[in-house]
Amino acid sequence: MSEQISNLSLGEVCKNVSRPFDFSQFEEVVFINTGDVFDGKFLHQNPSSKIGLPGQAKKKILKGDLLFSEIRPANKRFARVDFSADNFVVSTKFMVIRANSNIEANFLYLFLSSQKTLNEFQRIAESRSGTFPQITFDAIEHLRVPLLPIKIQKDIVTFIEALNDKIENNRRVNETLEEMAQAIFKSWFVDFDPVHAKAAGNAPAHMNAETAALFPSSFGDDGLPVDWSLGKLSDLVDLNPTERIKKGELSSYVEMANLPTTGSSISNVVLREFKSGTKFRNGDTLLARITPCLENGKTAYVDVLNDGEVAWGSTEYIVMRTKDPLPKFYSYVLARNEHFREHAIRSMTGTSGRQRAQADMVAAYEVVMPSNQVAFAFSEECQNWFSKIRCNASENQTLAELRDTLLPKLMSGEIRVADAEREVDAAV
């Protein structure tokens, strides 16, 4: 690449600013602690009373600032301030970083948030003495930043943001598809909307005549659709089914950190020698059973393994495997149902901070058992959606891997944006 690249220190391209927040101007403020940002995003923007805030609520932020938590940098507690933040006050545990004029702010953000830089931040944090791994700006300002001309910086930012936008769009599509599956589940098996409609002499909404014909047109004395019955979860789903992996065998492993709190997709699978843990295969659902993971929504539908492959994971999972004739994803849709999750949370026992949902109590959860014909119809209705979810999740993984591989090459000048675009086009 012919463009000249400067190699400056972090301290030469940005500064850590500390502006005191003026509480006298506001009755309510938005307090942002280190747990309120993650991987570039603010997790809330809710105003609250300025009275009773913790002592670390002191720093003022401005549009264009970059927030990075000093504590455990590998946890990705960072965000861009891309909005007017007049009433925002942030914790003193944040570095509030402001780009100098010689670097494009979003280019600086890409550098700071890259996996290579985060790894170096974590290494520095762990080398320092203290209660937990922590960095300060003084400890990282010596790091070297490859600095391209501003125009090239902006081109790189545009390219990377286009990849991120595609990833986000796929995520939103998957979110919508899952919401559609949840809506059908609730309508058919919780609210009995098709049966109510037929009982009133109406055609069920959003349903073709062939599918509508599968539903009864009246309710029995038990309040359930005629010929349907009430059973336990264990009638429809096997919990923690038996699988075998030899001790010490190198097998696919799913960490708790890679279970999503929303959505169904497992973010990463690694190879690890089997010791002890839950075992599962494609089509199973993983439900985190320990606090706070269960309350936070950590749940996944397993569809990332090879055919016939058995993987393993934390002992803190409950593995749910749907029985025929219901579709495999039935257990996942159920596991995301609000009423089911409330039941699982109520089943938790143990000491504070280490409470766990009990598999036998989860197995006793009452479920409606529809006819086989309706079970097949539910599968037909949702199968294409879950196939699309899997395709989008796979594409997102490819795009994320390409982004993380290409970014350091772009920043170092090893390749041009046009080269990177060709690699992406060839891969997806």
C-alpha positions in Angstrom: 0.0 0.0 0.0 1.5 3.3 -1.0 -0.2 5.5 1.7 2.1 6.7 4.4 1.4 5.2 7.8 2.4 6.9 11.0 3.0 4.8 14.2 2.0 7.0 17.1 1.3 6.2 20.8 -2.2 6.0 22.0 -1.5 9.1 24.2 -0.6 11.0 21.0 -4.0 10.4 19.3 -6.4 10.7 22.2 -6.8 11.8 25.8 -8.6 10.6 28.9 -10.9 13.4 29.9 -12.5 14.0 33.3 -15.3 16.5 33.2 -17.3 17.0 36.5 -21.0 16.6 36.1 -23.1 19.6 37.2 -26.1 18.1 39.1 -27.6 21.5 39.7 -28.9 21.6 36.1 -31.1 18.5 36.4 -33.7 17.0 38.6 -33.3 13.6 36.9 -30.2 12.1 35.3 -29.2 8.9 33.4 -26.6 7.2 35.5 -24.4 4.8 33.5 -22.3 2.3 35.5 -19.8 -0.1 33.9 -22.4 -2.9 33.7 -24.7 -0.6 31.7 -22.7 -0.7 28.4 -21.6 -3.7 26.4 -19.8 -4.2 23.1 -20.5 -0.7 21.8 -24.0 -0.2 23.1 -25.7 1.5 26.0 -28.0 -1.1 27.7 -30.3 1.5 29.1 -31.0 5.3 28.9 -33.5 5.5 31.8 -33.6 8.7 33.8 -33.8 8.5 37.6 -33.6 10.8 40.6 -30.2 12.4 41.2 -30.7 11.7 44.9 -29.1 8.5 46.2 -26.7 7.8 43.3 -23.5 6.0 44.2 -20.4 8.0 44.9 -18.7 7.1 41.6 -21.5 8.9 39.6 -19.3 12.0 38.8 -18.2 12.2 35.1 -19.9 14.2 32.4 -19.8 12.8 28.8 -20.3 14.4 25.4 -21.3 13.2 21.9 -18.2 11.8 20.3 -16.7 10.4 23.5 -15.7 6.7 23.9 -16.4 5.0 27.2 -14.2 2.1 28.3 -14.4 0.4 31.6 -11.1 0.2 33.5 -12.2 -3.1 35.1 -11.8 -6.4 33.3 -11.4 -5.0 29.7 -11.9 -8.4 28.1 -15.6 -8.2 29.2 -16.2 -5.6 26.5 -17.8 -3.0 28.7 -17.4 -0.1 26.3 -19.6 2.1 24.1 -19.6 5.0 21.7 -21.5 8.2 22.7 -23.2 8.9 19.3 -26.0 11.0 20.8 -26.5 14.2 22.8 -25.8 13.1 26.4 -26.4 16.3 28.4 -28.2 14.5 31.4 -25.9 11.5 31.4 -23.5 11.0 34.3 -21.1 8.0 34.3 -19.0 6.1 36.8 -15.5 7.1 37.6 -14.6 3.5 36.7 -14.9 4.5 33.0 -12.1 6.0 31.0 -13.7 8.8 28.9 -11.6 8.9 25.8 -11.7 11.8 23.3 -10.0 11.6 19.9 -7.5 14.2 18.9 -7.7 15.9 15.5 -5.1 13.6 13.9 -7.4 10.5 14.1 -11.0 9.8 13.1 -13.0 9.1 16.3 -14.7 6.0 14.9 -11.3 4.7 13.6 -10.0 5.1 17.1 -13.0 3.2 18.4 -12.3 0.3 16.0 -8.7 0.2 17.2 -9.6 0.2 20.9 -12.4 -2.3 20.5 -10.5 -4.8 18.3 -9.8 -8.2 19.8 -6.1 -7.7 19.5 -6.2 -4.5 21.5 -8.7 -5.9 24.1 -6.3 -8.9 24.6 -3.4 -6.5 25.2 -5.6 -4.4 27.6 -6.5 -7.6 29.5 -2.8 -8.7 29.7 -1.9 -5.3 31.2 -4.8 -5.5 33.6 -3.9 -8.9 34.8 -0.2 -7.9 35.3 -1.2 -5.2 37.8 -1.7 -5.9 41.5 -5.2 -5.4 42.8 -8.5 -7.0 43.8 -9.5 -7.5 40.1 -7.8 -6.9 36.7 -7.9 -3.2 36.0 -6.3 -0.7 33.6 -5.7 3.0 33.7 -5.1 5.3 30.8 -1.5 5.8 32.1 -1.0 2.1 31.7 -2.1 1.9 28.1 -1.1 5.3 26.6 2.2 3.8 25.3 0.5 1.4 23.0 1.2 2.0 19.3 -1.6 3.0 16.9 -1.0 2.6 13.2 -2.3 5.8 11.7 -3.3 6.1 8.1 -4.4 9.3 6.3 -7.9 10.5 7.5 -9.6 9.6 4.2 -8.3 6.0 4.4 -9.4 5.9 8.1 -12.9 6.9 7.0 -13.0 4.3 4.2 -12.1 1.6 6.7 -14.7 2.8 9.1 -17.4 2.8 6.4 -16.4 -0.8 5.3 -16.4 -2.2 8.9 -19.7 -0.4 9.7 -21.3 -1.9 6.6 -20.4 -5.4 7.9 -21.7 -4.5 11.3 -25.0 -3.2 9.8 -25.4 -6.5 7.9 -24.8 -8.5 11.1 -27.3 -6.3 13.0 -29.9 -6.6 10.2 -29.6 -10.4 10.3 -30.0 -10.3 14.0 -33.1 -8.2 13.8 -34.6 -10.6 11.1 -33.9 -13.5 13.4 -35.5 -11.7 16.3 -38.6 -11.1 14.3 -38.8 -14.7 13.1 -38.5 -15.9 16.6 -41.2 -13.5 17.8 -43.5 -15.0 15.1 -42.8 -18.5 16.4 -43.5 -17.4 19.9 -46.7 -15.7 18.9 -48.0 -18.9 17.1 -47.0 -21.0 20.2 -49.0 -18.7 22.5 -51.9 -18.5 20.1 -52.2 -22.2 19.6 -51.1 -23.8 22.9 -51.8 -21.2 25.5 -54.7 -18.9 24.4 -56.3 -21.5 22.1 -57.2 -18.7 19.6 -58.1 -21.1 16.7 -60.5 -23.1 18.9 -62.1 -20.0 20.3 -62.7 -18.7 16.8 -64.2 -21.9 15.5 -66.4 -22.2 18.7 -67.8 -18.8 17.8 -68.5 -19.8 14.3 -65.6 -17.8 12.8 -62.6 -18.8 10.7 -59.3 -18.7 12.7 -57.3 -15.6 11.8 -54.1 -15.8 9.8 -54.6 -19.5 9.0 -55.5 -21.5 5.9 -58.6 -23.7 5.8 -56.5 -26.9 5.8 -54.7 -26.0 9.0 -57.9 -24.6 10.6 -59.6 -28.0 10.0 -57.1 -29.7 12.4 -58.3 -27.8 15.4 -61.4 -28.8 17.4 -64.3 -26.4 17.5 -65.2 -26.7 21.1 -63.8 -27.1 24.6 -64.3 -30.0 27.1 -65.3 -29.8 30.7 -61.7 -29.5 31.6 -61.5 -26.2 29.7 -59.1 -27.7 27.1 -59.8 -28.1 23.4 -61.7 -31.3 22.8 -59.4 -34.4 22.5 -56.5 -32.4 23.9 -55.1 -33.2 27.3 -53.0 -31.7 30.1 -49.7 -33.3 30.9 -46.3 -32.7 32.3 -43.3 -31.3 30.4 -41.7 -34.8 30.8 -44.5 -36.2 28.6 -43.3 -34.1 25.6 -39.6 -33.4 26.4 -36.7 -35.5 27.7 -34.6 -33.6 30.3 -30.9 -34.3 30.4 -31.1 -37.3 28.0 -28.3 -39.9 28.2 -25.4 -39.5 25.8 -21.8 -40.8 25.9 -18.5 -39.1 25.5 -15.3 -40.9 26.6 -13.3 -39.3 29.4 -10.5 -37.2 27.9 -12.0 -37.3 24.4 -11.6 -34.0 22.4 -15.1 -32.8 21.8 -17.0 -29.7 21.0 -17.7 -27.6 24.1 -20.2 -24.8 24.7 -19.3 -22.3 27.4 -22.0 -20.5 29.4 -20.6 -17.2 28.1 -21.6 -18.3 24.6 -25.3 -18.9 25.4 -27.4 -15.9 24.3 -29.7 -14.0 26.6 -31.9 -13.2 23.6 -32.2 -15.2 20.4 -31.4 -18.9 19.9 -27.9 -18.9 18.4 -24.8 -20.2 20.2 -22.0 -17.7 19.5 -19.0 -20.0 19.6 -18.0 -23.6 20.0 -14.5 -24.8 21.0 -12.8 -28.1 21.3 -12.0 -29.3 24.8 -11.1 -32.6 26.4 -14.2 -34.1 28.1 -14.2 -34.2 31.9 -17.7 -33.9 33.2 -20.8 -32.0 32.1 -24.0 -32.1 30.2 -24.1 -33.7 26.8 -26.3 -32.7 23.8 -26.7 -32.8 20.1 -28.3 -30.8 17.3 -32.0 -30.2 18.0 -31.6 -30.0 21.8 -32.3 -26.8 23.9 -29.8 -25.6 26.5 -31.4 -23.9 29.5 -29.1 -22.2 32.0 -30.3 -23.3 35.5 -28.1 -21.2 37.8 -28.6 -17.7 39.0 -28.3 -15.1 37.5 -27.9 -16.9 34.1 -31.5 -18.3 34.2 -33.0 -14.9 35.2 -30.9 -13.2 32.5 -32.4 -15.5 29.8 -29.4 -17.6 28.8 -30.9 -20.2 26.6 -29.9 -21.7 23.2 -31.1 -24.0 20.4 -28.3 -26.3 19.4 -27.9 -26.3 15.6 -24.2 -25.7 15.2 -22.8 -29.3 15.4 -22.1 -31.9 12.7 -24.8 -34.5 12.1 -24.7 -37.1 14.8 -22.1 -35.2 16.8 -22.4 -35.2 20.6 -21.0 -32.0 22.3 -20.8 -31.1 26.0 -21.0 -28.1 28.2 -21.5 -26.8 31.7 -23.1 -28.9 34.5 -25.3 -25.7 35.0 -27.4 -26.5 31.9 -30.6 -28.4 31.7 -30.7 -30.2 28.3 -34.2 -30.3 26.8 -34.9 -32.8 23.9 -38.4 -32.7 22.3 -40.1 -36.0 21.7 -42.0 -36.9 18.5 -44.3 -35.8 17.0 -43.5 -32.3 18.1 -40.7 -30.5 16.2 -37.3 -30.4 17.8 -37.5 -26.6 18.2 -40.7 -26.9 20.4 -38.5 -27.2 23.5 -36.7 -24.0 22.6 -39.9 -22.0 21.9 -41.3 -23.3 25.2 -38.1 -22.4 27.1 -38.5 -18.8 25.9 -42.1 -18.7 27.1 -42.5 -16.2 30.0 -44.8 -18.5 32.0 -42.4 -21.4 31.7 -39.4 -19.3 32.7 -41.3 -18.0 35.8 -41.9 -21.6 36.8 -38.2 -22.5 36.4 -37.1 -19.5 38.4 -39.6 -20.4 41.2 -38.1 -23.9 41.3 -34.6 -22.6 42.2 -33.1 -23.7 45.5 -29.7 -23.2 47.2 -27.7 -20.5 48.9 -27.9 -16.9 47.8 -25.9 -16.3 44.6 -25.7 -20.1 43.8 -29.4 -21.0 43.4 -30.3 -23.5 40.7 -33.5 -24.6 39.0 -34.4 -28.2 39.8 -34.8 -30.5 36.8 -37.5 -32.5 38.5 -39.6 -29.4 39.1 -39.0 -28.2 35.6 -40.1 -31.7 34.3 -43.4 -31.3 36.3 -44.3 -28.1 34.5 -47.9 -28.5 33.1 -48.2 -28.4 29.3 -51.0 -28.8 26.9 -50.8 -31.9 24.8 -52.3 -31.2 21.3 -53.3 -33.8 18.7 -50.6 -35.2 16.5 -52.0 -33.4 13.5 -51.7 -30.0 15.2 -48.2 -30.9 16.4 -47.2 -31.6 12.8 -48.9 -28.3 11.7 -46.8 -26.3 14.2 -43.7 -27.9 12.8 -44.7 -27.0 9.2 -45.6 -23.5 10.2 -42.3 -22.7 11.9 -39.7 -25.0 10.3 -38.7 -22.5 7.5 -38.3 -19.7 10.1 -35.9 -21.7 12.1 -34.0 -22.7 9.0 -33.7 -19.0 8.1 -32.6 -18.2 11.6 -29.8 -20.8 11.3 -28.7 -19.4 7.9 -28.6 -15.9 9.2 -26.7 -16.9 12.3 -24.1 -18.8 10.2 -23.7 -15.8 7.9 -23.2 -13.5 10.9 -20.5 -15.8 12.3 -18.7 -15.7 8.9 -19.1 -11.9 8.7 -17.8 -11.4 12.2 -14.8 -13.7 11.6 -14.0 -11.8 8.4 -14.3 -8.4 10.1 -12.0 -9.5 12.9 -9.5 -10.9 10.5 -9.5 -8.1 8.0 -9.6 -5.1 10.4 -5.9 -5.5 11.6 -4.8 -5.9 8.0 -6.6 -2.8 6.9 -5.3 -0.8 9.9 -1.7 -1.9 9.2 -2.0 -1.0 5.5 -1.4 -4.7 4.5 -4.5 -4.6 2.3 -6.8 -2.0 0.8 -10.6 -1.7 1.4 -11.2 -2.9 -2.1 -9.2 -6.1 -1.3 -11.3 -6.6 1.8 -14.5 -6.1 -0.1 -13.5 -8.9 -2.6 -12.8 -11.3 0.3 -16.2 -10.6 1.8 -18.0 -11.0 -1.5 -16.2 -14.4 -2.1 -17.1 -15.7 1.4 -20.8 -14.7 1.4 
